[in-house]
């Protein structure tokens, strides 16, 4: 039996794609919130490495730049990476 190929122009409805974007953004925010524990440890004297939060800062800045310059602006990407950028910067500063 021969498989049918899906039509080449098959796309998800725009609203579903937006929902996936916001869901992925929420998951990214949860991931970035893991820095809160490292910030707490840094402030209590148990200083962690600045390598990962520094990479997070650079990565989030790049994604924010991309999403802001894109037309139309990609607000799910901007929103979650802005939180990551802020928490990354705070984590680096408290580890110095």
C-alpha positions in Angstrom: 0.0 0.0 0.0 1.4 3.4 -1.0 1.6 6.2 1.5 -0.1 9.5 0.7 2.1 12.5 1.0 0.6 15.5 2.8 -0.1 18.6 0.7 3.0 20.8 0.5 1.1 23.9 1.5 -0.3 22.3 4.7 0.1 24.9 7.5 -1.2 25.1 11.0 -3.7 27.8 11.6 -2.1 31.0 12.8 -3.9 30.9 16.2 -2.4 27.4 16.9 1.0 28.6 16.0 0.6 31.6 18.4 -0.5 29.3 21.2 2.5 27.1 20.7 4.7 30.2 20.8 3.2 31.4 24.1 3.4 27.9 25.6 7.1 27.6 24.7 7.6 31.1 26.2 6.0 30.1 29.5 8.3 27.0 29.6 11.3 29.2 28.9 10.3 31.5 31.8 10.1 28.5 34.1 13.5 27.5 33.0 14.9 31.0 33.5 13.4 31.1 37.0 15.9 28.4 38.1 18.4 31.3 38.3 16.4 32.6 41.3 17.9 29.7 43.4 21.4 30.5 42.1 21.0 34.2 43.0 19.9 33.2 46.5 23.0 31.0 46.8 25.3 33.7 45.5 23.9 36.2 48.0 24.4 33.7 50.9 28.1 33.3 50.0 27.9 30.1 47.9 29.1 31.7 44.7 28.3 29.8 41.5 29.9 29.9 38.1 29.2 32.9 35.8 29.7 30.9 32.6 26.1 29.6 32.1 24.4 32.9 33.2 26.8 34.9 30.9 25.9 32.6 28.0 22.2 33.1 28.9 22.6 36.9 28.7 24.2 36.8 25.3 21.7 34.3 24.0 18.7 36.2 25.3 20.0 39.4 23.9 20.4 37.8 20.5 16.8 36.4 20.6 15.3 39.7 21.8 17.1 41.6 19.0 15.9 39.1 16.4 12.3 39.1 17.6 12.2 42.9 18.0 13.5 43.5 14.5 11.3 40.9 12.9 8.1 42.1 11.3 5.7 41.7 12.9 7.5 41.7 16.2 7.5 38.3 17.9 6.2 39.1 21.4 6.3 35.6 22.9 10.1 35.4 22.1 10.6 39.0 23.4 8.7 38.4 26.6 10.4 35.2 27.8 13.9 36.2 26.7 13.6 39.6 28.4 13.0 37.8 31.7 15.9 35.5 31.0 18.1 38.5 30.2 17.3 40.2 33.5 17.7 37.1 35.6 20.9 36.2 33.8 22.4 39.7 34.4 21.4 39.6 38.1 22.9 36.1 38.5 26.2 37.2 36.9 26.3 40.4 39.1 25.6 38.5 42.3 28.4 35.9 41.4 31.1 38.6 41.1 
